[in-house]
Every structure is written in structure tokens, then in C-alpha cells.
């Protein structure tokens, strides 16, 4: 291959890579655009159970398959790949429909991941996501849910190699920043905080790899750990 031909191949390859990266970025930023979501509840547990837990969030909730403890049934409202800002818009109607005894909120990962790709306005995106979780807390408390439990976000673990040049350290930074805002909002609203990141660390503070299915999603063992902590919070709450 001649030198001009080799240069042309390199240029074409770089152009294709740039187009792929820009397309990926555009799809992720589109998550932040307002959209109407369908309220499709998924129920587990016995229909006649005396107490109900409503779980609202993104894929962290949609993938949660651990069965409930005795006396509880679960309604899951999970939206994979959706922003907390859009989830909050349908949360209040779901809370009114279910009238739950307890509520778990787990949202914000997608907002933070999209914010990491923004060239400007990241703080505004994180503020909107934190406000969306705060609105869901108010809706749950107004409906009489007790407790209202808010799960913190977890930075990515070993993201795929192709993602690293796109995000750099920004995704971990935005997830950590939003998680802190969500936890602060929860405590100020007298909601309980389920610190998922702390639960996933070993005694040396290292993330336990067996708890993740990929960079951002929990494995079955991860959900077992989260569920055990959640059921502990609900112990004695069903009367």
C-alpha cells in the first residue's frame, strides 16, 4: 500500500471513530430530553400480603428480582436508561395508585452519565436530577409511606476499554457528585439512605467485583446484598 493510500485509510478510520463517538454522545444526551413514560408496574410476592413496597427507579430497579420477605409484596416501576427527571413525572401517579407502606427510590445514574458527556451545564443537570429525586421523596411521604428509602449511586467499576476515552474520569465524578446531592436531599427530607456504594466495598474499601454484572449494573449476588440491607430496614415495619 502506498503512503497516500495508508494515510487515507487512517483518516477514514479516524473519521468513522469520531462519528461513532459523536453518535454515542448524542444518544446519551437524548436521555435528558423530556418524554412521557408509561406506568407499567411489575408485581412480585403474594397478592394478599399485608404490606406493600413500591420500588421506583431506572434499570437498577427494573433488574431487581429478589423475592420479598414474608408479609410483603413488591411493585416495581423501573425504567432502564431513563433519567430521574422523567421518572419523577410518573412517580406521583404510581404512588397514588399503589398507596405503598414503604418506598425505595433508585434513580439518577443515567442523568449523571449523560452529564459527564456535556460540554457545559453539568451542574444544572445534576441539580435537576437531585430535585427530581427530592420530588419523589415528597410524593412518597405525602402519601404516608414510611419508610422512604433512597439508594445512593455507585461509580462505574472497570468500564469497557472503548468507554474510557469517551468518559475519562468524568462519569465517576458526576455519579459521585450526584449521589452526594441525593443523599443530602434525602436526609434533609427525613428519608432513609441506603448507601449502596459503602455496602459494595470490602474492608479495604475496594469494590467487590462479584457484585457487578458490568460497569454499572448489579449482579445477582449484588442484588442479594442490596436486598438483605433493604429487608433489614423494613424489619418490624409491617404491622
Number of C-alpha atoms within 10 A of each C-alpha: 6 7 8 9 10 11 12 12 12 12 12 12 12 12 12 12 12 12 12 12 15 13 12 14 17 14 11 21 18 14 19 21 11 12 14 9 14 10 14 12 16 13 15 15 16 13 12 10 13 13 17 24 24 25 27 29 27 23 21 23 20 16 17 19 13 16 13 17 15 12 14 21 22 25 20 23 24 25 23 13 15 24 27 30 25 19 28 23 17 17 26 18 13 21 22 13 9 14 17 24 22 23 26 26 28 23 32 29 30 23 28 30 24 26 25 27 20 16 7 10 11 17 15 11 21 25 15 18 28 25 18 22 27 24 18 25 27 17 19 29 19 12 17 16 22 18 20 25 24 28 24 25 27 21 22 21 16 13 13 11 8 9 11 13 10 16 16 12 13 17 21 18 16 25 26 20 16 26 25 15 19 28 23 16 20 23 12 11 14 14 23 18 19 21 17 18 16 13 15 20 14 10 6 6 11 10 19 13 16 13 19 20 14 15 14 17 17 22 17 17 14 21 20 17 17 22 18 14 15 16 14 12 14 18 9 8 13 15 7
